[in-house]
Amino acid sequence: MRIDLHTHSNASDGTESPADVARAAHRAGLNVFALTDHDTTAGWQEAGDTAVSLGVAFVPGMEITCTTAGGISVHMLSYLHGPDHAPLLDAIEESRRSRLSRAHKMVDLLAQDYPISWDDVMAHVSPEATVGRPHIADALVELGVVPNRSAAFSDMLSGRSKYYVRHMALDPVQAIKLVRAAGGVPVCAHPMAPLRGRVATPADFNAMIDAGLAGVEVAHRDNPDESRAVLMKLAADHDLIVTGSSDYHGAGKPNRLGENSTSVRSLTRICEQATSGVEVRWP
C-alpha cells in the first residue's frame, strides 16, 4: 500500500486545487494521501470527496508553522484533529494574521529593489488561502526576477536575506498540546533538514516528546541520510511513529507524490491515537 502523508494544495501554498491534488495522488498510484495545508483545513472536503470517488483513501491533516524559544523553525503536522476546536483555531488565526502582516512587510522591502507589488503577490493567492513566502516567490518568478521558487527561497526569501521578516508562530510545545487537545496526532515534519536553516536541538526534541509528540517524518527529501539515522534512533528510543512523505506542492516544488511513503503500521498507529472522531475517509 502506497501512503503519502504530506501534501499541499492552493488552499495554502500549493499550485493545484484540493481536488486536483487528489487526482494527482490517484494518477501517482497512491492508495492513501493526506492533505496538510499550512494553517488551514479549508481543502479537506473537496480533497476527500474527490479522493474517495477515485478509490483513494483520504487523511485529513494540517501543517502548523512553529518557532522555538531559540528562534528555530519547526513545522508540525497534525492528523485527524477536530477542525472546529476553538483554542487551536484561535492560535492558527493569530498566526495567519501575522503571516499576512509579514508578507506585506517583505513585499515592501523587495519593492525597494525589484518591480514587485502586493497585487503581483495576491494574483497567486487563492481565496481564503494562507498567504506566505511561496506566493511572493511565485510573483518573483512571473516577473522574471528568479527562475523558480527554489531559487527565490535560497536567496532573497531565505532567513539570511535582508528582505526576510520574522512573524509570530506557535512554540512547537504549545502546538503539540493544542493538537492533542483537539484530538489530533502531532508529527514533526522534516525535523532535521539543514538546508532549511537551523534544526531543532536535542533539548527541543525532548520538550516536544514530553508535550506529546507522536511521531517524526523521517523519509523526506530534505532530511540527509545521517539525519535519518538520528531520527530513527530517536523514534526507537521514545516509541515515536515514523512517517515518510513527499511534501508535494504541485508545480511549486520538484517534490513528487509518493517519492517517500509511510507504512501501514504507522498509519494505523496514527488512527489509534486520534480521539477527535475525525477519521480516515476510505473509498
C-alpha positions as CSV (number, residue, x, y, z in Angstrom):
1,M,0.0,0.0,0.0
2,R,1.4,3.4,-1.0
3,I,0.8,6.1,1.6
4,D,1.9,9.8,1.3
5,L,1.0,11.9,4.4
6,H,2.3,15.3,3.4
7,T,0.8,17.3,0.5
8,H,-0.3,20.9,-0.2
9,S,-3.0,22.5,-2.3
10,N,-3.7,26.1,-3.3
11,A,-5.7,26.4,0.0
12,S,-2.2,27.3,1.2
13,D,1.0,27.3,-0.9
14,G,0.5,24.5,-3.4
15,T,-0.4,25.3,-7.0
16,E,-3.3,22.8,-7.5
17,S,-6.8,22.8,-6.1
18,P,-7.5,20.2,-3.4
19,A,-9.5,18.2,-5.9
20,D,-6.6,18.3,-8.3
21,V,-4.1,17.1,-5.6
22,A,-6.5,14.1,-5.1
23,R,-6.5,13.4,-8.8
24,A,-2.7,13.7,-8.9
25,A,-2.5,11.2,-6.0
26,H,-4.6,8.8,-7.9
27,R,-2.5,9.2,-11.1
28,A,0.6,8.6,-9.0
29,G,-0.8,5.3,-7.8
30,L,-1.2,6.2,-4.2
31,N,-3.7,4.2,-2.1
32,V,-3.8,6.8,0.7
33,F,-2.8,10.5,0.9
34,A,-3.1,13.3,3.4
35,L,-3.8,17.0,2.6
36,T,-1.7,19.1,5.1
37,D,-2.1,22.7,4.0
38,H,-0.5,25.3,6.2
39,D,-2.7,26.6,9.0
40,T,-6.0,25.6,7.3
41,T,-8.4,22.7,6.8
42,A,-10.3,24.5,4.0
43,G,-9.4,21.8,1.5
44,W,-10.5,18.8,3.4
45,Q,-14.0,18.3,2.0
46,E,-13.0,18.9,-1.6
47,A,-9.9,16.7,-1.5
48,G,-11.7,14.0,0.4
49,D,-14.7,13.8,-1.8
50,T,-12.6,13.6,-5.0
51,A,-10.2,11.1,-3.5
52,V,-12.9,8.7,-2.3
53,S,-14.6,8.9,-5.7
54,L,-11.4,7.8,-7.3
55,G,-10.8,4.9,-4.9
56,V,-8.1,6.7,-2.8
57,A,-8.3,7.0,0.9
58,F,-8.0,10.5,2.4
59,V,-6.3,11.5,5.7
60,P,-7.4,15.0,6.9
61,G,-4.4,16.9,8.1
62,M,-2.7,20.4,8.5
63,E,0.8,21.8,8.9
64,I,1.5,24.3,11.6
65,T,4.4,26.7,11.4
66,C,6.2,26.9,14.8
67,T,9.3,28.6,16.2
68,T,11.2,27.5,19.3
69,A,12.2,29.9,22.0
70,G,15.7,29.8,20.4
71,G,14.3,31.0,17.1
72,I,14.5,27.7,15.3
73,S,11.7,27.0,12.8
74,V,9.8,23.8,13.3
75,H,6.8,22.5,11.2
76,M,4.2,20.4,13.0
77,L,1.9,18.1,11.0
78,S,-1.4,17.5,12.7
79,Y,-3.5,14.5,11.6
80,L,-7.2,13.8,12.3
81,H,-7.7,16.7,14.7
82,G,-11.1,18.3,15.3
83,P,-11.3,21.2,12.7
84,D,-13.6,23.3,15.0
85,H,-11.5,23.1,18.2
86,A,-11.6,26.7,19.3
87,P,-8.2,27.1,21.1
88,L,-6.4,25.6,18.1
89,L,-8.4,27.7,15.6
90,D,-7.7,30.9,17.6
91,A,-4.0,30.2,17.6
92,I,-3.9,29.4,13.9
93,E,-5.9,32.5,13.1
94,E,-3.4,34.7,15.0
95,S,-0.6,33.0,13.1
96,R,-2.4,33.6,9.8
97,R,-2.7,37.3,10.6
98,S,0.9,37.5,11.5
99,R,1.9,35.8,8.2
100,L,-0.2,38.3,6.3
101,S,1.5,41.3,8.0
102,R,4.9,39.7,7.5
103,A,4.2,39.2,3.8
104,H,3.2,42.8,3.4
105,K,6.5,44.0,5.0
106,M,8.6,41.6,2.9
107,V,7.0,42.8,-0.3
108,D,7.6,46.5,0.7
109,L,11.3,45.7,1.3
110,L,11.6,43.8,-2.0
111,A,9.8,46.6,-3.9
112,Q,12.8,48.9,-3.0
113,D,15.0,46.8,-5.3
114,Y,12.6,44.9,-7.6
115,P,9.5,45.7,-9.6
116,I,7.1,43.8,-7.3
117,S,3.8,44.9,-5.8
118,W,1.3,43.5,-3.4
119,D,-1.1,43.0,-6.3
120,D,1.5,40.8,-8.0
121,V,1.6,38.6,-5.0
122,M,-2.2,38.4,-4.5
123,A,-2.6,37.2,-8.1
124,H,-1.1,33.9,-6.9
125,V,-3.2,33.5,-3.7
126,S,-6.4,31.5,-3.9
127,P,-9.4,32.8,-2.0
128,E,-9.1,32.1,1.8
129,A,-5.6,30.7,1.3
130,T,-2.9,31.4,3.9
131,V,-0.6,34.0,2.4
132,G,3.1,33.1,2.7
133,R,6.6,33.4,1.2
134,P,5.7,30.9,-1.6
135,H,3.2,33.3,-3.1
136,I,5.9,36.0,-3.0
137,A,8.2,33.6,-4.8
138,D,5.6,32.9,-7.4
139,A,5.3,36.6,-8.1
140,L,9.0,36.9,-8.4
141,V,9.1,34.0,-10.9
142,E,6.4,35.6,-13.0
143,L,8.2,38.9,-13.0
144,G,11.4,37.2,-14.2
145,V,13.4,38.0,-11.1
146,V,14.1,34.4,-10.4
147,P,13.7,31.2,-12.4
148,N,11.7,29.2,-9.8
149,R,10.5,29.0,-6.2
150,S,13.7,27.2,-5.1
151,A,15.9,30.0,-6.3
152,A,13.8,32.6,-4.5
153,F,13.9,30.7,-1.2
154,S,17.7,30.0,-1.5
155,D,18.4,33.8,-1.9
156,M,16.0,36.7,-1.3
157,L,13.4,34.9,0.7
158,S,15.8,33.0,2.9
159,G,16.2,33.7,6.6
160,R,19.6,35.2,5.8
161,S,18.2,37.8,3.4
162,K,17.8,41.5,4.1
163,Y,14.2,41.1,2.9
164,Y,13.3,38.5,5.4
165,V,10.9,39.4,8.2
166,R,10.1,37.2,11.2
167,H,6.5,36.5,12.1
168,M,4.6,35.2,15.1
169,A,4.5,31.5,15.3
170,L,3.4,29.0,17.9
171,D,6.1,27.3,20.1
172,P,6.1,23.7,19.0
173,V,5.4,22.5,22.5
174,Q,2.3,24.7,22.5
175,A,1.3,23.4,19.1
176,I,1.6,19.8,20.2
177,K,-0.6,20.4,23.2
178,L,-3.2,22.2,21.1
179,V,-3.3,19.4,18.6
180,R,-3.6,16.8,21.3
181,A,-6.4,18.8,22.9
182,A,-8.1,18.9,19.6
183,G,-7.9,15.1,19.4
184,G,-5.3,15.1,16.8
185,V,-1.9,13.4,16.3
186,P,1.2,15.7,16.0
187,V,4.1,14.6,13.9
188,C,7.2,16.7,13.3
189,A,7.7,17.5,9.6
190,H,11.2,17.3,8.0
191,P,12.7,17.7,11.5
192,M,16.4,17.6,10.6
193,A,16.6,19.5,7.3
194,P,19.7,21.7,7.4
195,L,19.1,23.3,4.1
196,R,16.0,24.9,5.7
197,G,18.1,26.5,8.4
198,R,19.0,25.6,12.0
199,V,17.4,22.3,13.1
200,A,15.8,21.5,16.5
201,T,18.2,20.7,19.3
202,P,18.1,17.5,21.5
203,A,16.6,19.7,24.2
204,D,13.9,20.9,21.8
205,F,13.0,17.3,20.8
206,N,12.9,16.2,24.5
207,A,10.5,19.1,25.2
208,M,8.3,18.1,22.3
209,I,8.2,14.5,23.3
210,D,7.3,15.4,26.8
211,A,4.4,17.5,25.4
212,G,3.0,14.6,23.5
213,L,4.8,14.5,20.1
214,A,3.5,11.4,18.4
215,G,6.0,10.9,15.5
216,V,8.7,12.2,13.2
217,E,8.8,12.5,9.4
218,V,12.0,10.6,8.6
219,A,11.8,9.8,4.9
220,H,11.7,13.3,3.4
221,R,14.0,14.6,0.7
222,D,15.3,17.4,2.9
223,N,16.5,15.0,5.7
224,P,20.0,13.8,4.9
225,D,20.9,10.2,5.4
226,E,22.8,10.9,8.6
227,S,19.9,12.8,10.0
228,R,17.5,10.0,9.2
229,A,19.7,7.6,11.2
230,V,19.5,10.0,14.2
231,L,15.7,10.3,13.8
232,M,15.2,6.5,13.6
233,K,17.1,6.1,16.9
234,L,15.1,8.9,18.5
235,A,11.9,7.2,17.3
236,A,13.1,3.8,18.6
237,D,14.1,5.3,22.0
238,H,10.8,7.1,22.5
239,D,8.4,4.8,20.6
240,L,7.5,7.5,18.1
241,I,5.7,6.9,14.9
242,V,7.9,7.0,11.8
243,T,6.5,8.5,8.6
244,G,7.7,9.3,5.1
245,S,6.2,11.8,2.7
246,S,6.7,13.8,-0.4
247,D,5.7,17.3,0.8
248,Y,4.1,17.8,-2.6
249,H,3.3,21.3,-3.8
250,G,2.3,20.7,-7.4
251,A,4.4,22.9,-9.7
252,G,5.7,24.9,-6.7
253,K,8.4,22.4,-5.8
254,P,10.2,19.5,-7.5
255,N,8.8,17.0,-4.9
256,R,6.8,14.2,-6.5
257,L,3.9,12.4,-5.0
258,G,4.9,9.1,-3.5
259,E,8.6,9.7,-3.6
260,N,8.6,8.7,0.1
261,S,6.0,6.7,1.8
262,T,4.6,5.7,5.2
263,S,3.9,2.2,6.4
264,V,0.5,0.8,7.0
265,R,1.6,0.2,10.6
266,S,2.4,3.9,11.1
267,L,-0.9,5.0,9.6
268,T,-2.7,2.5,11.9
269,R,-0.9,4.0,14.9
270,I,-1.9,7.5,13.9
271,C,-5.5,6.4,13.7
272,E,-5.3,4.6,17.1
273,Q,-4.1,7.8,18.8
274,A,-6.7,10.2,17.3
275,T,-9.5,11.0,19.7
276,S,-11.4,13.7,17.8
277,G,-13.8,11.5,16.0
278,V,-12.3,12.6,12.6
279,E,-11.3,9.5,10.7
280,V,-9.6,8.5,7.5
281,R,-12.1,8.5,4.7
282,W,-11.8,5.1,3.0
283,P,-13.4,4.5,-0.5
